[in-house]
């Protein structure tokens, strides 16, 4: 699993209105943190937000988002990470929608 520097920079540019975003390498991807809160991860040029609120998770699912999952050599079924949801496609096209989603995700993390 890896992600490109270009995609990461694109996401950071879209999210720049949030202010300082800390970026840490993680499992071939990157972890995004804002004010010590985990905002999301980028893996294989896919952005996932850490969505902890069940109502927001339902909305993401209704918009076609998927939970982050991966396969392990020693397991038949994929491992699903419950709170990491792919960002809805329409939010990835620029504008303020991605920032609005990010701010919503961060509000629910205390």
Rosetta blueprint (number, residue, H / E / L):
1 X L
2 X L
3 X L
4 X L
5 X H
6 X H
7 X H
8 X H
9 X H
10 X H
11 X H
12 X H
13 X H
14 X H
15 X L
16 X H
17 X H
18 X H
19 X L
20 X L
21 X L
22 X E
23 X E
24 X E
25 X E
26 X E
27 X L
28 X L
29 X E
30 X E
31 X E
32 X E
33 X E
34 X E
35 X L
36 X L
37 X E
38 X E
39 X E
40 X E
41 X E
42 X E
43 X E
44 X L
45 X L
46 X E
47 X E
48 X E
49 X E
50 X E
51 X L
52 X L
53 X L
54 X H
55 X H
56 X H
57 X H
58 X H
59 X H
60 X H
61 X H
62 X H
63 X L
64 X L
65 X L
66 X L
67 X E
68 X E
69 X E
70 X E
71 X L
72 X L
73 X L
74 X L
75 X L
76 X L
77 X L
78 X L
79 X E
80 X E
81 X E
82 X E
83 X E
84 X E
85 X E
86 X E
87 X L
88 X L
89 X H
90 X H
91 X H
92 X H
93 X H
94 X L
95 X L
96 X L
97 X H
98 X H
99 X H
100 X H
101 X H
102 X H
103 X H
104 X H
105 X H
106 X H
107 X H
108 X L
109 X L
110 X L
